[in-house]
């Protein structure tokens, strides 16, 4: 499997990722190391939340969704860290299957 593209941002920046699903089944982008609104979270929840999922949680084949995330200072490098910290993103529609298929990538959070 291959990793997805590197997403890189500095502390204090916003990230916009436009995801077009050219696959044959739904996928999403679930990031770690950034903050986001529920409407930009790429995760599905159990039956208790059926009907309340965000379009971000499962982008259908042929559909496009633009995710917007913020990079807060508390997830960035400290004085003892390297210039960038590595977080990750992945498809959370079927996290095990999706990441095993290579739908995972690095998200770098760098100091200003």
N, C-alpha and C positions, 0 to 999 in steps of 0.2 A: 504494500500500500504506500501511497505518497501522502506527504503532508500538504495541507492547504497553504495558500500564500501567507507570508508574514504580514501581520498587521502591527504597525508601530505608531506610538503616540507619546507625547510628553505629558507630564503631570500638568493638569489644568486645561488640557485640550479636550475637544469633543471629537468623537469618531463617528463617521457615517459610512456604513457599508451597504451597498445596494447588491442584493442577492437575487439572482435570477436562477430559478430551479429548472435546469435542462434535463433533469433525471426523470425516471418513470414512476417515482414514488415521492411522497412528501419528505422534506428535510427542513432543518432550522439552523440557526447559529446561536448557540448558548455561550456567552463569554464568561470568563473569570478574570478578576483583577480590574474590573471597571464597575461603574454604577449605571443603573438604567431604570426607566419606568417599567411597570408591569407590561405595558403595551409593546416594549422592545425586548422583552425576555423571550428567549428561544426555547422555553421548556413547557412541556405539557404537564398537567396535573391529573390526578385520579378522577374517578367518576363524580366525586362531590362537586367538581367545578365544571362539569360538562355544560357546554353552552356559553361558558364565560371565557373560553380560551381566546387569547390574542391571535391575530393573523400571523404574528411573529413566531408562534409556537409550532406551526406546521405550514410551510410554504408549499403549496400544491404544485405538481408538475406544470411547467409553462408559466407559472406566476412569478411575480417580482415583489420583493419587500425591501424597504430601506430601514435598516436598524440604526438607531442613534444611541450612543453610549458616551458617558463622561468619565474622565480619568481623574479621580480625586487624589489629593496629595497623600493621603494615608495608605495608598497602595503602591506608591512610588518608592524608589530607592532611598535608603537612609544614608548617612555619611559613611557608614561601614560597608555599604553595598557597592557593586559595580554600577556603572552609569545606567544600565538598563536591567530590569527584572523580567523574567520570562513567565508569563501566564499562558493560558491556552483558551481556545474556543473549539467547539465541536457541535455536531448535530445531535440534538437531544430528543428527536422524535422516537428513535429506538437507539439509545446511547451506545449499548454494547455492539449491536450490529453496525451502526453508523461509524463509530470510531474504528472498529475492526476493518471496515471498508475504506478507511483512509480519510474520513470526513472529520478531520481534526487538524488544527494548525496552531502556530505560536502567535501569541499576542505580547508584544514587547512594550513595557511601560518604562519610559526613560525620564531622567531628571531634566529640568529645564536647562 
